[in-house]
Amino acid sequence: MHKILIIDDDKDIRSVLSDLVKSGGYETFTAGNGKTALKEISTHCPDMVLLDVKLPGVDGMTILERIRNIDRNIAIIMLTAYGDIRDAVKAMKLGAFDYITKPFENDEILSLIKKALQARPHTNYSPSTALSLREKEVLNWLKQGKSSWELASILMIGESTVNFHITNIMHKLNAVSRVQAVAIAIEQGLINSE
């Protein structure tokens, strides 16, 4: 079941969208601001994000860029109450699948979700373009047999963050274990074998 994160500062819109998306057979999570959204992405690794352009604190365009840096495979649809062609162009350049204005028809959003999930970038990207620099760094340490706890100390990040990166790596490389992820990465030239 595909997981979809809904990011909107309007609680009612989050609720309505969540119910609608669930009716389409998807699992949903919600966030009312960018900071919470980034935590949800780390926790749940969604397949798609419905992202409002206007958010308190960090705006939707900035969140779009941050999501793209975390995982390029996440499909993103931008939502806005203000149809601005410049924002639409910017969103598409930053990697959004589409940009739609509120209010929208229920069938329209469900159809768009389906299309976006079918066109997810991972079908077109090689793993080398999908892996972040941090993920490659983690792979290099995994190659040396380091545990999540050891990696957390070396990289000075939390162990849960290390595990998040490892989960992403395994997902992107279609690996079932850490060892297999390292082997695939070496085979594809993403990291050195030495």
Secondary structure as UniProt FT lines:
FT   STRAND          3..7
FT   HELIX           11..23
FT   TURN            24..25
FT   STRAND          27..31
FT   HELIX           34..44
FT   STRAND          48..52
FT   HELIX           60..70
FT   TURN            72..73
FT   STRAND          75..80
FT   HELIX           85..93
FT   TURN            94..95
FT   STRAND          98..101
FT   HELIX           106..118
FT   HELIX           121..123
FT   HELIX           127..130
FT   HELIX           133..143
FT   TURN            144..145
FT   HELIX           148..155
FT   HELIX           159..173
FT   HELIX           178..187
FT   TURN            188..189
//
